[in-house]
Amino acid sequence: MGVTATGGVAGEKKALDCNFPFTRLPLSKIMFGMSHKKNPHAQALGSLGGRARAERLSNAEITKISRKGGKARAAKLTASERSRIAKLAVAARERK
């Protein structure tokens, strides 16, 4: 997409060679880093909502939710990270 200007012979339009480097980048690359900080007020409201929900849950429901988080975390770990964590757990059990 260029910009045209009148000129040349008998009023012909000739295209100006304009470079718009940002138009070739995806929007995600342009927006990256512009809003990397979270809103502290929104974080506080979310925390209050989470605490209110947790007070209404039974121990069984909390355990069920925690189990999901543990499984999701384990799925992301590499084999060496899982091994390191398991060794730390053994060492903690032996200290008791």
N, C-alpha and C positions, 0 to 999 in steps of 0.2 A: 504494500500500500504506500504509494508515494504522494508527494504533494505536487500539484501542477501549477504552473505559472504561465501567463501569456508572454509571448515573446517569439523570437525567430522570424521566419519569413511569413508575411501576410497574416499575422495574428495567430499562427499555429500554436497549439499548446504543446509544450515540451515538459516532460516529467523531470522533476528535480530528484537527484539521487540523495535521499535522506535516510540516514541510518537511525533506527529507533531500537537500540540494543535491548531495552527492557521488554519490548513486545515479543521477543523470542523466548523469554524465560517463562516457565510455568508460574502461576500465581503463588503456589506453595513456596517456591524458592524466594520470591520477592517478599512474601509475608514472614518468612522465617526470621525469628529473633525480634520481631517488632513488638510482640506481646508475650514475652517469655515469663514475665512475673505474674503470679496469681494474685487475685484481689484478696487482701487479708480479711475484708469484711465478709466476702462470700465464703471464705474458709471458716470463719467463726460461726456463721449461720449453719453451714453444713455440719460442723462439729456438734452444734446444739441439737440438730435434728437426729444425728446418729446416736447421741447419748439418750435422747428421749425414746427412740425406738428400742435401744438396748435394754432400757429399764422395763419395757413391756414384754420382752422375750423370756421364755423359760430357758432353763439350763440346757435342755435337749436341743432347742432351736439354736442357741448360741453355739453349741458343739457342732451342729450340722453345718452352720455357716463357716465356722473355723476350719472344718474339714475340707470344705471347698477351696478355701484360700491356701491351705497347705498343699493340696493336690496341684493347684495352679502354679504355685511356687516351685514345686518339685519338677513339674513338666518343663520349666524354663532352665533348670540347672544342668550343667554339663556333668559328665561322669566324675571328673576330678573334683568338682565342687561338692557333689553328693558324698564322695568318699571323705573329703575334708570335714564336712559337717558331721558325718557318722563317727569319725574319730573323735571329734570334740564331744559328741554325746556320750561315747564310751568313757572318755576321761572324766566327764561330769558325774556319770553314774558311779565310777570308781571312787571318786572323792567323797561320796555320801557315806 
